């Protein structure tokens, strides 16, 4: 029950109670949550307090309001292993999720400046930018930089139809052997926000990835801009022993 003497606001207490029931499975995905009127009556509080609790749960994407139907426990977002040496497309494919790739900037050799964390800074690299849609929604944008000597001739490959990871494996007979990722939350530039269907100044998950190839460390560098409202992006941790 709620504790009116607690310094924790009543709406927060109610949100925690419902969250616990969702996590425990008492309220499984797809089940209707009692109405605001019913919850107000059950917990002897006003409907505005219940509405605040529901707003908090909706913001956390634990519940979903359906106009004319009620409020329901939201199914968890599908997980996509973001750190896949087999490539981003393969990460979606492994989960049985069909995607559509759109080339924003085709492979071109460019000078890289003003990017101190980019291993190609003050040099040149092949650059490719592409947008990934899933379930008819843009979910991820990749800006990829590649070693122009290791991947010589990549600018003559149509990556609008060909998989980048498959091209690297079949054309260059290479596969990444190690990699690192840095996760941050940042506001994308206006162009990226527009491509992802986001309002300006909305922070999103941003991942900076480096891939090492045999005798070619940091041969690929990528910035991934990820919407997390449709998918939960995960990272598999291997043997820690």
Secondary structure by P-SEA (a helix, b strand, c coil): cccccccccaaaaaaaaaaaaaaacccccccccccaaaaaaaacccaaaaaaaaaaaaaacccccccccccccccccccccccccccaaaaaaaacccccccccccbbbbbbcccccccccccccbbbbbbbbccccccccccccccccccccccccccccccaaaaaaaccccccccbbbbbbbbbccaaaaaaaccccccccbbbbbbbbcccccccbbbbbbbbccccbbbbbbcccc
